[in-house]
Amino acid sequence: MTFAKFMNPFATHDVSEFPGVHVPLAGSRRDPSTAPDDKKDNEKPEDSPSDDASSQASQQAGVLTLESLKAEIDAEVAMSGHDTAYDRKSQVINKAITDIGMGRYQWELFILCGFGWLADNLWLQGVALTLPQLSAEFGVGGDQVRYTTLALFTGLCIGASFWGIMSDVVGRRLAFNGTLFLAGVFGLAAGGAPTWIGACGLYACVGLGVGGNLPVDGALFLEFIPFASGNLLTLLSVWWPVGNLIASLIAWPFIADYSCASDLQSCNVTGGQQPCCGKDNNWGWRYFILTIGALTFFMFICRFFFFHLFESPKFLLSRGRQGEAVAVVYGIAKHNKAKTWLSEDILNEIGGHPDAVQDDKLSTLEIIKRQLSKFSGQRIGPLFHGWKLALTTALL
């Protein structure tokens, strides 16, 4: 199986591949962080029907029953504002992953997602460090060479918008691997840029890949970790300064030792009359870009070949591939040497059978609408409530 995963990182899975992982729901012990509080702060005694007494007792004891699970899902979908078969089954998946707990799979994913944060700042710092040498070699003025970073940021903006939506359309795995692949390939190509315009274009393509790292990696990581470990998303930021440090350390010897003298004019300005600053005596920035491009491509190799990323179970649910979604949860449990109570029967009991419900999966248009709804006035408006909050939001 390991060899097959190495040869096919996009392999689909079935629950039969993970024997001994499933345990019955009845009597299953649950993660304490998922059990709801017996009484909310603002809940009155008369607000709790007596019919729910046995369910609450089971939750307090940490024992999960189908009735208590249904009650939790009802509460979750009521708060979210989306009550479809897909939303209900997604909440069940969340509960199952939380009950599996934080394990080896999530910690390995933490490192690989951290590569995205690292690569993002690696290239931000890297491009900035090459500006003086680009100006010297191609005869570009100090004011004009700054547009190099504009090209990179243009790619970053397009990449963040594009990959964030496309990961919901084509799947998380393709986006997760494709972002670093693009950044690595175009990063290596940028090391051989023949002109300043060419360098700007290749940097923009690097940004197209790197820009998708944060939205894709962050969303992917959150979908695979227990709810109680959600603060680890913030901890991913520790990889950001690592990228800055690596870029500076690599640039130090290359740019210092393999760049043309600061008093030389560009060969484009002198018409090739020697001595001048050209490609032959200004390889420092190229060595530097080739090195960080190779490093980025190595990070892609680690993601693609040395770690088998399961497809997001929520994406599989949105495409009506319920059996594969359950198999993914089984795979995580197997990797973590844990057990899970999840099954297709439980999903059908709570969300409805796929043949009997109309909203079991989402169309591409519905997925895009859900993404765009995050920018609705109802969500953005509260950020500008009152002049102080509006000013703070605008400054941020």
N, C-alpha and C positions, 0 to 999 in steps of 0.2 A: 504493500500500500504506500509506503514512504517513497519508493521509486516512482510509482504512478503519479503521486502528488508532485514530485519534482519535475516529471516530464509534462504534466498538465496542471498548471497552477489554477486554471479555470474549471477544474473538474466539478461536476455536480455530485450530490451525495444522496444516499438513502439511509433510513434508520437501521436497515439490516447491517450496515457497515460498522455499527457501534453496539455490539451485543453487551449485555450486562450493565448498561447505563441507566435504563429506565426502572423506576420504582413506582408502585401504585400511589395514587394521590391520597388514598385513605391512610392515615397514620403518618404521612410525610411530615417531617419537621421543617419548619421554615426559618428563613433568616429573620432575626429579631427586628432588623431595620425596616422590614416590609410590613410588619404587623401594625395595623392602625391603632392609635390610642383608644383606650376604652371610652374616654370622655374628652371631647374637645373643650377648650377653654370657655366657649360661649354656648355650650350645649346644656339644655335643661333636662332634668330627669324625665319629664313628660314627653320630650322629643324622641326618646328611644323606645320603640314598641317592644312589648314583652315578647313578641314572636322572635325577636333577634337575640334573645338571651343566650340560647345555646350556641349561636354563631359567635357571639362575643366571648363566651367562655372558651371556645376552641381557639380563637385568635390569641387570647391571653396565655393560653397554655403553649402557644407556638405550634399548634397542630392545624394543618390546612385541610379544609373540606371544600367540596364543590360549591356548597351554599355560601360559605364565607368568601370564596374567591369571586363568585358572581357579585356579591355585595360590594367588594372592593372595586371591581371593574365598573359597576354601575356608578359608583362615586367618582371614579377617575374620568369616565367619559362625560359625566355631567359637568365637571370642572373644565374640561378641555373645549367643550362646545361642539365637538364632532362626535356623533353617535352613529357610526356605520359598523358593518360587520368587520371591515378592515381595522377600524379603530379599536374595537373590542378585542380582536385577536392580537393586535399589536401590544395592548396592555397586558394580555396574558403572557406574551413572549417576554416582556419586560420583567414581570414577576418571576418567571422561570429562570431568567439569567441572574436576577438578584439572588434567588435562592441557591443557585450554584455557587455564587460567591466569587470573590477576587482570587484569581489563580495564575498559573504559569502562562496561559494563553493571553490574558490581559496584560501581564507585565512585559511579555515579548512584544505585544502590540504597542505598548507604551513607548518602547525604544524605537520601533519602526515609525510610529507617528511622530516621534521626536525628531526624526530625520527631516520631516517636512518643515518644522520650525527652524531647524539648523540650516537647511538649504535656503530658506527664505532670507535670512539675514546674511548668510554666506555670500549670496549674490548681490545683495544691497551694498554690503561693504566692499565686495570685490570690484564691482563696476566703478564705485567711487574712487578706489585706489588706482584705477587705470586711466583716469581722466588726464592727468598731466602728461603721461606718455603718449596717449592718443593725440593730444594737442601738438606735442613735439614731432611726432612721426608724420602726421598727415597735414600739418600746417593749419590747424584749426584754431581760431582765436579762443581766448579764455572764456569769453561770454558765450560763444557759439558751442563750445564743447560740452557745456552744461546740458544741452539738449540730449546728450547721450543718456543721462538719467531719466529724462522725460520719456525717451523711447522705452526704457525698462519699466517705468511706472505705468505707461500705457498698456504694455503687455500684462503687467500685474493686475490692473483693473479688469481687463477683458478676461483674463484667466480666472480670476476669482468669481466673476459673474457667470462665465460659461460653465466651468467645472462644477460649481455649486448646484446648478440646475441639471446638468447632464448626468451627474452622479445619481440623481433620482430617476433618470430616464433609461440609462444604459447599465446602471449597476455601480455599486461602490468599488468593486474589485478593479474594474477597468480604469476608473478615475484615479483610484489610489496608486496604481502602478503607472498609469499613463503620464501623470504630472511630472514625476521624477525622470521618466524616460525622455520626455520632451526636453526638460531642462538639461539633462546630461548630454543628449545628442547635439542640441544647438549650442550648449556651452563649449563642447569640444570644437564645433565648427567656428565659433567666435574667435578661437585662438588663431585661426588662419585668415581672418578678415582682411581683404585686400585694400579696402578703403574705409574712411570714417563712416560713410553712409552704410556700407556693408556691416560694419561693427554695430551700428545703431539698430539695424534690422535684425541682426542675430540676437542682440541683447533683448529686443522686444519679444522675440520668439522664446528666449529663455524665461522671460517674465510670464509669457502665456502658460508655461508649464508650472513654474514656481508659484504663480499667483493662486493656483488651485489647491495648493498644499494645505493651507490653514482651514478653509471651509470644508474640504473633503475629509482631511485627516481628523479634524475636530468632531465632525458629525459621525464619522465611522467609529471613532474611539468611544464616544458616548453611547452608541448603540450596543456595544459589546461589554460594557462595564456595569456592575451593580449600581443601583441608584445611590446607595450610601457612599460610593466611591467617586461620585461625580466631581468632587473637588480636584481630582487628579487631572482634569482638563486644564485647570489653572496651572498645575505643576508642570505641564508640558512646556510652559514658558521658560523653564530653566535651560532648554536647548537653544533658545534664541541667542543669548550672549556667547554660547559655545561657537556658533557659526561666525560671529564677529571675531572672536579670538583666533579661530583657525584661519580665516581669511587674512588677518593681519600677520600671523606667523609665517604663512606661506609667501605672502607678498614681500616680506622683509628681505630675504636673501635674493629672490629673483629680480625684483625691480631695482634693488640697490646695486647689484653686481652685473646685470646684463642689460642696462639701459644706456642710451647714448648720452654724451656730455650735455649738461644743461645749457651751454652756450652755443650749441650747434643749431642751425636753422633746419627746417624740414627740407628734404630733397624735392618736395613738391613746390617749394618756394624758390629754391636755387636753380630749379630746372635740372637737377641731377648733378650739378657741379659739386665736386668733393672739396673739403669735407662737409658732410651734411648728415642729418638724422633720417635714417630710413629703416626699412625692415631688416637689412643685413646687420645693423649694429644696435638694434632696439628690440631684442627678443625677450626682454625681461617681462613685460606685461603679457606677452603671448605665452611664455612658460607658465606664468601665474594662472592665466585663464584656462589653459589646457589642464593644469593640475586640479583646479577646483571643478572643472568640467568632468574630469575622470573620477574625482571623488563623488560628485553627484551621481554619475552613472553607476559607481560601485554601490551607492545606497539603493539605487533601483534594483541592482542585482540581488542585494540582500533581501529586499522586499519580495521580489518575484520568484527567486529560486530557493532561498534558504528558510522561508517561512510560508506555510500554506495558509493563506487568508481565506476564511470562509466568507461567502457572500452574505451581505446584510440580510438577516431574517425578515426585517421590515420591508426591504425591497422585494424579496421573494413573495411576501404576502401581497404586496401591491400588484404583483403580476399574476396572482392566482396560483402560485407554486407553493401551496401550503405544506405539502409533504416534505419538500426540500427545506423549508423554513424550520420545521421540527427537527430534521436531520442535522441542521447547522447547530441547533442548541445541544443536540446529542454529541456532536463533535467537540463543542466547547467543554462539555462535561467530561468527555473522555480525555481531552488534553489536560484538564485540571484534576483528573483522577477523582471526579465527583459523580454524583447521581442527579437525575432530574425526574420530576413527575410529569413533565409535559408530554402530551400525545395529541394526535389529530382529533381523537374523540372529545377531549377536553375543549379544544378550540371550537369544535362544532357545537358542543353543548352551550358554550357561552356566546359565540359569535354567529352561530347558525351554520348549517351545512352548505357548502359551496353551490350545490344544485338547487337549493331552496331560497337563497338570498340573491338580490340583484347588485348589492354594493359590496360584494366580497373582495373585489379588486378595483384598482383605480386606473383610469385611462391616462395616457400621457398628458392630455389637456388638463385633467383634474389634478395631476401631480404638479404641473406648472402653476395652476391657479392657487394651490395650497402654498407654494413657495412665495408667490407674489402677494398673498394675503398677509404675509408677515410685515409688509410695508404699508398696510392699510392705515387710514386716518385714525381708526379706533386704537391702534397700537402706538402710533407715533404721536398722536395728539397729546396724551398725558405728559410727554416729555417737555411740552411747551406750556404747561399749565402754570400761570403766574410768571411775572417778568424775571424773577430770580432763576427759576428753573429753566426758562426759555433761554436766558443769557448763558447759563452753564452748559446747556445742550449745544448751543451754537458754537461756543468756544471749544467744546470737545470735538 
